[in-house]
Amino acid sequence: MDELCFMCKGQLEDGFTTFMTDLGTCIVIIKNVPAKICSQCGEVSYSDEVAKKIQKIINGLRDSITEVAITDYKTAA
């Protein structure tokens, strides 16, 4: 069964993206995150497993003394 984008109903395709979040004291950038990406509008969604790993990575970097933390998903997960 084809997966459809919840925003525009376009086709979702497997791919990789960069996830960014601002924690207030630090900006976290995670490269090469597996995702479903809409071929029509570009909306990105993550599986529950990937979302949990992203949260674990963020929690590990939350107390970092740096202002910007950049990591690769494959090595950090």
Contacts in CASP RR format, 6 or more apart in sequence:
PFRMAT RR
TARGET T0000
AUTHOR 0000-0000-0000
METHOD contacts of the structure
MODEL  1
MDELCFMCKGQLEDGFTTFMTDLGTCIVIIKNVPAKICSQCGEVSYSDEV
AKKIQKIINGLRDSITEVAITDYKTAA
2 11 0 8 1.000
2 12 0 8 1.000
3 11 0 8 1.000
3 12 0 8 1.000
3 36 0 8 1.000
4 10 0 8 1.000
4 11 0 8 1.000
4 12 0 8 1.000
5 11 0 8 1.000
5 12 0 8 1.000
5 38 0 8 1.000
5 40 0 8 1.000
5 41 0 8 1.000
5 42 0 8 1.000
5 43 0 8 1.000
5 45 0 8 1.000
6 43 0 8 1.000
6 45 0 8 1.000
7 38 0 8 1.000
7 41 0 8 1.000
7 43 0 8 1.000
8 38 0 8 1.000
8 40 0 8 1.000
8 41 0 8 1.000
8 43 0 8 1.000
10 38 0 8 1.000
10 39 0 8 1.000
10 40 0 8 1.000
10 41 0 8 1.000
11 38 0 8 1.000
11 39 0 8 1.000
11 40 0 8 1.000
12 36 0 8 1.000
12 37 0 8 1.000
12 38 0 8 1.000
12 39 0 8 1.000
12 45 0 8 1.000
13 36 0 8 1.000
13 37 0 8 1.000
13 38 0 8 1.000
13 39 0 8 1.000
14 34 0 8 1.000
14 35 0 8 1.000
14 36 0 8 1.000
14 37 0 8 1.000
15 34 0 8 1.000
15 35 0 8 1.000
15 36 0 8 1.000
15 37 0 8 1.000
16 32 0 8 1.000
16 33 0 8 1.000
16 34 0 8 1.000
16 35 0 8 1.000
17 33 0 8 1.000
17 35 0 8 1.000
17 37 0 8 1.000
17 44 0 8 1.000
18 29 0 8 1.000
18 30 0 8 1.000
18 31 0 8 1.000
18 32 0 8 1.000
18 33 0 8 1.000
19 28 0 8 1.000
19 29 0 8 1.000
19 30 0 8 1.000
19 33 0 8 1.000
19 46 0 8 1.000
19 54 0 8 1.000
19 73 0 8 1.000
20 27 0 8 1.000
20 28 0 8 1.000
20 29 0 8 1.000
20 30 0 8 1.000
21 27 0 8 1.000
21 28 0 8 1.000
21 58 0 8 1.000
22 28 0 8 1.000
23 58 0 8 1.000
23 62 0 8 1.000
25 67 0 8 1.000
26 61 0 8 1.000
26 62 0 8 1.000
26 64 0 8 1.000
26 66 0 8 1.000
26 67 0 8 1.000
26 68 0 8 1.000
26 69 0 8 1.000
27 67 0 8 1.000
27 68 0 8 1.000
27 69 0 8 1.000
28 57 0 8 1.000
28 58 0 8 1.000
28 61 0 8 1.000
28 69 0 8 1.000
28 71 0 8 1.000
29 68 0 8 1.000
29 69 0 8 1.000
29 70 0 8 1.000
29 71 0 8 1.000
30 54 0 8 1.000
30 57 0 8 1.000
30 70 0 8 1.000
30 71 0 8 1.000
30 72 0 8 1.000
30 73 0 8 1.000
30 76 0 8 1.000
31 70 0 8 1.000
31 71 0 8 1.000
31 72 0 8 1.000
31 73 0 8 1.000
32 72 0 8 1.000
32 73 0 8 1.000
32 74 0 8 1.000
33 46 0 8 1.000
33 50 0 8 1.000
33 54 0 8 1.000
33 73 0 8 1.000
34 46 0 8 1.000
34 47 0 8 1.000
34 50 0 8 1.000
34 73 0 8 1.000
35 44 0 8 1.000
35 45 0 8 1.000
35 46 0 8 1.000
35 50 0 8 1.000
36 44 0 8 1.000
36 45 0 8 1.000
36 46 0 8 1.000
36 47 0 8 1.000
37 43 0 8 1.000
37 44 0 8 1.000
38 44 0 8 1.000
46 54 0 8 1.000
53 73 0 8 1.000
53 77 0 8 1.000
54 73 0 8 1.000
56 77 0 8 1.000
57 71 0 8 1.000
57 73 0 8 1.000
57 76 0 8 1.000
57 77 0 8 1.000
61 69 0 8 1.000
61 71 0 8 1.000
END
